Amino acid sequence: MVSRDGGMKVKARQRDVYYFIKHFIAAYKASPTYKEICGGCRIKSKSHAYGLVKHLIDEGYLEKNKDINLNRQLKLTKKRYRIMV
């Protein structure tokens, strides 16, 4: 499925991960690890969390900051998630 702006539609699970990361960064001033994403979003494997995060990176909602600790390198981009119906 394609969204109105031409990108792929973000699914509910990806939306949950995006908002978890967004709130985690706001609360702790650092991005969560994949293990913390699994715990916060009730995901059973880190590889599944990695796939969801990778999709958000590919869509431009997140990016990896190569200048900081490898475990906490996610940051939000200026592109904001909007609920697509």
Backbone as a ProteinNet text record, in pm:
[ID]
protein_1_A
[PRIMARY]
MVSRDGGMKVKARQRDVYYFIKHFIAAYKASPTYKEICGGCRIKSKSHAYGLVKHLIDEGYLEKNKDINLNRQLKLTKKRYRIMV
[TERTIARY]
83	0	87.5	42.4	119.3	41.9	113.5	48.5	30	-34.5	-62.6	63.2	172	294.3	385.6	337.6	414.5	497	514.1	591.4	504.5	567.5	491.9	417.2	304.1	224.7	291.6	293.3	349.3	239.1	268.8	169	160.2	59.5	31.9	150.8	215	328.4	445.1	468	573.8	540	412.8	368.6	394.8	365	389.1	537	622.2	766.7	812.1	760.6	797.4	762.5	640	598.2	672.7	705.3	785.3	921.3	986.6	1118.1	1107.5	1005.5	985.6	970.3	887.1	864.9	986.5	1057.5	1177.5	1283.5	1303.9	1403.6	1363.8	1235.5	1188.7	1210.8	1191.5	1202.4	1347.2	1430.6	1564.9	1677.5	1645.3	1744.3	1846.3	1806.9	1888.6	1794	1837.7	1749.7	1754.2	1648.6	1644.8	1729	1771.2	1836.4	1726.7	1767	1667.9	1601.1	1675.1	1617.7	1510.8	1534.5	1435.4	1313.4	1335.1	1222.7	1137.2	1202.6	1129.2	1045.1	1103.1	1029.6	915.9	939.9	839.4	724.9	749.7	646.5	598.4	641.8	603.2	636.3	758.5	810.1	899.9	890	961.5	1106.4	1142.2	1280.5	1339.7	1470.2	1539.4	1545.6	1547.8	1553.5	1423.8	1311.7	1184.3	1184.1	1233.9	1244.3	1336.9	1447.4	1540.8	1471.5	1391.9	1320.5	1222	1151.1	1056.6	1129.6	1240.1	1318.9	1379.3	1428.4	1487.5	1384.7	1261.5	1156.2	1133.4	1132	1113.6	1231.1	1351.1	1467.4	1453.2	1414	1396.4	1288.9	1185.1	1077.4	1111.6	1221.4	1265.8	1215.6	1155.4	1106.9	1217.6	1315.4	1428.4	1556.4	1666.4	1797	1895.1	2002.6	2106.5	2216.1	2255.7	2363.4	2491.3	2581.2	2703.6	2807.1	2784.4	2883.9	2876.3	2774.1	2758.1	2758.3	2745.8	2745.4	2658.7	2711.3	2640.2	2507.1	2492.1	2367.2	2256.4	2291.1	2191.1	2212.6	2197.2	2227.9	2106.8	1985.6	1866	1828.9	1782.4	1727.2	1613.2	1523.1	1406.6	1448.2	1382.3	1406.8	1299.5	1307	1205.3	1072.7	1078	954.4	875.2	752.4	668.6	570	544.2	449.1	307.6	228.5	86.7	6.9	-100.4	-183.8	-251	-229.1	-288.6	-406.2	-519.8	-640.1	-662.2
-117.8	0	124.3	224.7	346.8	460.8	546.2	659.9	773.6	879.1	993.2	1061.9	1059.2	1126.6	1036.6	916.3	829.4	724.7	735	637.6	520.6	419.2	303.2	340.7	279.5	302.8	239.1	307.9	253.3	176.2	53.7	-31.5	-3.2	-60.2	-32.7	-68.4	-180.8	-221.7	-123.8	-79	18.2	151.2	187.4	310	301.3	185.9	166.2	180.7	122	131.6	276.2	347.6	488.6	571.8	556.2	634.7	592.8	464.5	421.6	489.3	488.8	552.1	702	765.2	908.6	943.4	868.7	896.1	859.3	753.9	713.2	822	876.3	983	1106.7	1139.4	1256.1	1236.5	1115.7	1089.2	1073.3	1005	968.3	1041.2	1121.3	1196.5	1105.8	981.8	885.6	788.2	731.5	637.5	501.1	422.4	290	188.6	84.7	-28	-116.8	-211.3	-301.3	-385.7	-420.1	-495.8	-413.4	-284.8	-197.3	-177.9	-172.7	-163.5	-289.8	-405.3	-532.1	-530.7	-488.5	-485.6	-385.1	-267.5	-162.7	-186	-262.3	-286	-430.8	-508.4	-649.7	-728.2	-710.6	-784.3	-894.2	-1013.7	-1127.6	-1139.8	-1089.3	-1104.3	-970.8	-959.6	-836.4	-822.7	-935.1	-926.8	-868.5	-897.9	-839.9	-688.9	-649.4	-506.2	-436.9	-503.5	-446.8	-424.2	-521.1	-507.9	-391.5	-373.7	-262.6	-128.2	-121.1	2.5	29.9	-74	-56.7	0.9	-46.4	7.5	156.2	192.9	334	419.5	362.6	434.1	450.7	343.2	347.5	448.2	463	557.1	701	719	853.9	906.3	822	865.6	865.2	776.5	766.5	767.9	798.9	782.8	737.3	676	630.5	736.3	771.6	868	788.9	795.1	715.3	770	888.9	953	911.3	836	802.9	652.5	612.1	472	387.8	276.6	192.3	138.8	124.5	72.5	177.1	302.5	408.6	514.1	474.2	564	611.5	576.5	619	761	835.8	967.9	996.3	1081.7	1118	1215.6	1206.9	1303.4	1411.3	1506.1	1611.3	1561	1448.1	1389.1	1333	1375	1332.1	1227.3	1131.7	1027.3	1082.4	1057	1092.5	965	953.5	834.6	832.4	722.5	705.2	610.5	648.2	564.2	495.6
0	0	0	-69.6	-82.1	-18.2	55.6	120.3	20.7	65.3	-21.9	-73.2	7.7	-35	-117.6	-155.4	-243.4	-170.3	-38	38.1	78.4	132.7	180.3	307	327.2	446.8	567.4	678.1	800.7	872.2	909.6	973.1	1122.5	1187.5	1328.9	1417.8	1394.3	1477.6	1461.2	1339.1	1313.7	1380.3	1378.5	1445.2	1595.2	1654.1	1796.7	1830.3	1747.4	1769.1	1755.7	1655.3	1635.8	1759.7	1807.9	1924.3	2051.1	2064.1	2178.6	2176	2060.5	2047.5	2074.1	2018.6	2037.5	2186.2	2258.2	2400.6	2485.1	2446	2518.4	2509.2	2389.2	2370.7	2450.4	2450.9	2527.6	2677.2	2726.2	2869.7	2916.1	2837.8	2882.6	2809.1	2708.6	2630.6	2561.7	2536.5	2463.3	2394.6	2284.2	2214.6	2282.4	2267.4	2330.3	2253.5	2322.1	2256.3	2196.1	2112.4	2054.5	2163	2266.7	2378.3	2449.8	2468.8	2531.8	2442.3	2311.7	2217.8	2228.3	2236.2	2251.2	2378	2488.6	2614.5	2613.6	2557.1	2557.2	2460.8	2355.2	2253.2	2250.9	2346.9	2357.2	2230	2185.9	2070.3	2124.9	2069.3	2126.7	2081.7	1964.6	1919.4	1876.2	1900.4	1861.5	1709.6	1638.5	1492.7	1436.1	1499.7	1456.3	1484.4	1600.7	1633.5	1533.9	1499.2	1402.2	1267.9	1223.6	1096.2	1097.3	1208.1	1219.6	1218.3	1291.9	1295.4	1157.8	1091.5	957.5	860.4	869.1	783	812.2	939.5	976	927.1	928.7	875.1	724.5	655.9	510	469.1	550.4	520.3	560.7	633.6	668.1	801.3	883.7	1014.3	1119.9	1103	1194	1112.6	1179.5	1117.7	1223.6	1176.8	1268.6	1272.6	1393.4	1413.6	1432.5	1338.6	1341	1439.3	1494.9	1580.5	1726.5	1765.3	1906.9	1929.1	2054.2	2095.1	2001.3	1957	1860.4	1912.3	2044.1	2098.7	2102.6	2102.7	2117.1	2008.7	1884.9	1774.7	1695.3	1735.7	1664	1700.8	1603.1	1632.2	1536.6	1580.9	1500.2	1391.7	1277.8	1171.4	1177.6	1088.3	1085	1029.2	958.4	905.9	1022.4	1037.2	1147.9	1100.8	1187.4	1156	1164.4	1062.7	1063.1	1046.3	1119.6	1110.4	974.4	902.2	769.7	782.5	727.6	735	602.8
[MASK]
+++++++++++++++++++++++++++++++++++++++++++++++++++++++++++++++++++++++++++++++++++++

